[in-house]
Amino acid sequence: MDTIKQLQWRYATKKFDADKKLTKKKLNILKQAFNLTATSFGLQTLRLIIIENKDLRASLVEHSYNQNQVLEASHLLVICVQDNIEISDINNYYKNIKTIRNTPDSILEPYRKDLIEMMSNKSIDERQQWSKNQAYIALGNLMTICAVEGIDSCPMEGFVSERYDTILKLKESGLKSVLLLPVGYRAKDDMFSSFKKVRKPIEETIIEL
């Protein structure tokens, strides 16, 4: 597959074909891609909510500035961050490293202490912003995988996070919604699909030293 050709093919889909659904195989690829996304220290303070339920998505449209992609897409992906990062999250992370890699405590302990100190010096707002930075990495990764897999998508920041959090009961799980990605297949009459990409010449965006 020509990766660049697929990246040229993708666009922020404005109208989805509501009758076309992603297969379980395609959904599993997106799940795996999200879980394999690079995060700072590998701490993974993100969660992905996948919503297929049409009634639930219909209730979210008005809180998405009436962007119908939320409802028309095959599925709505909601990228969330933890509302806080606890010491237990860090301890569990290093336990996981030890289990998977059999790394000795003598090697892990200095890194664990440093990460605890770093997070302890951050406010809750700073921890959330730190996690949001990781969320954008996940969004970009998902969009690229969608393009490679021939899945249409539309990245969204325009929604009322507080209303999403309430409707999806995210607060009970210690989560905050930060980004949306409706995924599915473009409608044949979405005129935006035929628009040429508008990009600066590559000589203006790349600096080689």
VMD Tcl script that draws the C-alpha trace (Angstrom):
set ca {
  {0.00 0.00 0.00}
  {1.18 3.52 -0.84}
  {1.09 5.29 2.52}
  {1.41 8.80 1.06}
  {-1.41 8.08 -1.38}
  {-3.64 7.08 1.55}
  {-2.71 10.23 3.47}
  {-3.65 12.26 0.39}
  {-6.94 10.32 0.22}
  {-7.94 11.17 3.80}
  {-9.75 14.36 4.71}
  {-11.84 15.61 7.60}
  {-15.06 13.86 6.59}
  {-18.06 16.16 6.83}
  {-20.76 13.64 5.91}
  {-20.69 9.91 6.64}
  {-22.72 7.13 5.05}
  {-24.90 6.17 8.03}
  {-25.57 2.72 6.53}
  {-21.93 1.64 6.33}
  {-20.41 0.12 9.45}
  {-16.90 -0.80 10.45}
  {-16.27 -4.51 10.82}
  {-15.13 -5.95 14.14}
  {-11.74 -6.52 12.50}
  {-11.38 -2.85 11.60}
  {-12.50 -1.79 15.07}
  {-9.98 -4.11 16.64}
  {-7.22 -2.53 14.55}
  {-8.19 0.90 15.93}
  {-8.26 -0.47 19.48}
  {-4.80 -1.98 19.08}
  {-3.47 1.21 17.45}
  {-4.73 3.31 20.35}
  {-3.18 0.97 22.90}
  {0.14 0.98 21.02}
  {0.29 4.78 20.80}
  {3.44 6.31 22.23}
  {2.91 8.18 25.52}
  {5.33 10.02 27.77}
  {7.13 7.49 29.99}
  {4.68 4.91 28.60}
  {2.34 5.78 31.46}
  {-0.85 5.65 29.34}
  {-3.04 8.08 31.26}
  {-5.57 7.94 28.39}
  {-8.73 5.95 27.76}
  {-10.69 5.42 24.55}
  {-14.46 5.17 24.59}
  {-16.04 3.62 21.48}
  {-19.72 4.47 21.06}
  {-21.89 2.62 18.56}
  {-25.29 3.20 20.23}
  {-27.24 5.58 17.97}
  {-29.56 6.90 20.67}
  {-26.64 7.78 22.88}
  {-24.85 9.51 20.03}
  {-28.02 11.41 19.09}
  {-28.06 12.87 22.60}
  {-24.49 14.11 22.08}
  {-25.07 15.99 18.81}
  {-26.35 19.19 20.46}
  {-23.27 19.18 22.71}
  {-21.06 18.84 19.62}
  {-22.23 22.15 18.13}
  {-24.69 20.15 16.01}
  {-21.99 18.42 14.02}
  {-23.88 15.46 12.58}
  {-20.75 13.37 12.03}
  {-21.14 12.35 15.68}
  {-24.38 10.56 14.76}
  {-23.84 9.60 11.12}
  {-20.48 7.90 11.54}
  {-20.21 4.17 12.10}
  {-18.74 4.75 15.57}
  {-17.75 7.71 17.70}
  {-14.36 7.55 19.41}
  {-13.98 9.69 22.52}
  {-10.42 10.17 23.76}
  {-10.30 10.81 27.50}
  {-7.65 11.65 30.07}
  {-7.54 10.73 33.73}
  {-8.74 13.63 35.87}
  {-5.72 13.00 38.07}
  {-2.56 10.91 38.07}
  {-2.07 9.09 41.34}
  {1.09 7.56 42.80}
  {-0.67 4.21 42.46}
  {-0.78 4.71 38.67}
  {2.99 5.05 38.64}
  {3.53 2.10 40.98}
  {1.25 -0.11 38.88}
  {3.07 0.94 35.72}
  {6.44 -0.15 37.09}
  {4.94 -3.38 38.38}
  {3.77 -4.03 34.83}
  {7.26 -3.40 33.46}
  {8.70 -5.82 35.99}
  {6.14 -8.48 35.11}
  {6.50 -8.18 31.34}
  {10.25 -7.60 31.08}
  {11.42 -9.17 34.34}
  {13.44 -6.02 35.01}
  {15.09 -5.97 38.47}
  {13.84 -3.49 41.07}
  {17.36 -2.12 41.38}
  {17.06 -0.77 37.83}
  {13.42 0.35 38.00}
  {13.42 2.01 41.41}
  {15.34 5.21 40.50}
  {13.03 5.82 37.51}
  {9.93 5.15 39.59}
  {11.03 7.65 42.25}
  {11.89 10.29 39.65}
  {8.49 9.96 37.99}
  {6.68 10.18 41.34}
  {8.65 13.33 42.18}
  {7.89 14.87 38.80}
  {4.16 14.25 39.11}
  {4.11 15.37 42.74}
  {5.47 18.74 41.64}
  {2.62 19.25 39.18}
  {-0.82 20.61 40.02}
  {-3.88 18.62 38.98}
  {-4.41 21.05 36.09}
  {-0.81 20.54 34.98}
  {-1.21 16.77 35.16}
  {-4.34 16.98 33.04}
  {-2.58 19.16 30.48}
  {0.33 16.70 30.43}
  {-2.16 13.94 29.64}
  {-3.91 16.06 26.99}
  {-0.59 16.38 25.18}
  {-0.53 12.58 24.95}
  {-4.13 12.58 23.72}
  {-3.15 14.55 20.62}
  {-0.48 11.96 19.85}
  {-3.16 9.26 20.09}
  {-5.49 11.25 17.85}
  {-2.82 11.65 15.17}
  {-1.95 7.98 15.38}
  {-5.60 6.93 15.00}
  {-6.10 9.26 12.04}
  {-3.07 7.81 10.26}
  {-4.17 4.23 10.91}
  {-7.65 5.12 9.64}
  {-6.14 6.45 6.41}
  {-4.00 3.35 5.93}
  {-7.01 1.10 6.57}
  {-9.32 3.05 4.25}
  {-11.45 4.33 7.13}
  {-12.78 7.87 7.05}
  {-12.51 10.07 10.12}
  {-13.05 13.61 11.35}
  {-10.99 14.97 14.27}
  {-12.98 17.25 16.57}
  {-12.16 19.58 19.41}
  {-15.48 21.41 19.07}
  {-17.72 19.90 21.72}
  {-18.83 20.65 25.27}
  {-16.61 18.38 27.30}
  {-18.54 18.89 30.55}
  {-21.80 17.71 28.96}
  {-20.10 14.67 27.44}
  {-18.61 13.85 30.83}
  {-22.04 13.99 32.44}
  {-23.93 12.01 29.78}
  {-21.24 9.33 29.54}
  {-20.80 9.30 33.35}
  {-17.07 9.81 32.99}
  {-16.63 11.54 36.34}
  {-17.54 8.30 38.09}
  {-14.61 6.67 36.30}
  {-12.20 9.53 36.99}
  {-12.05 10.59 33.34}
  {-12.43 13.76 31.25}
  {-13.26 13.82 27.54}
  {-10.82 15.89 25.47}
  {-11.06 14.88 21.80}
  {-13.53 13.22 19.41}
  {-12.97 11.12 16.31}
  {-16.06 9.94 14.41}
  {-15.02 7.05 12.15}
  {-16.76 5.25 9.30}
  {-17.14 5.74 5.55}
  {-17.74 8.91 3.59}
  {-21.10 9.59 1.97}
  {-21.05 9.68 -1.82}
  {-22.48 13.20 -1.79}
  {-19.94 14.71 0.61}
  {-18.57 17.39 -1.67}
  {-15.51 17.85 0.53}
  {-14.19 14.45 -0.53}
  {-13.35 15.78 -4.00}
  {-11.65 18.99 -2.86}
  {-7.94 19.25 -3.56}
  {-5.74 19.41 -0.49}
  {-4.46 22.86 0.37}
  {-0.94 22.63 1.73}
  {2.15 24.83 1.60}
  {4.94 23.65 -0.72}
  {7.01 21.06 1.09}
  {10.05 23.33 0.77}
  {8.30 25.78 3.11}
  {7.49 23.26 5.83}
  {10.62 21.11 5.90}
  {14.03 22.35 7.03}
  {16.99 20.09 6.31}
  {20.29 20.78 8.04}
}
mol new
graphics top color blue
foreach p $ca { graphics top sphere $p radius 0.5 }
foreach p [lrange $ca 0 end-1] q [lrange $ca 1 end] { graphics top cylinder $p $q radius 0.2 }
display resetview
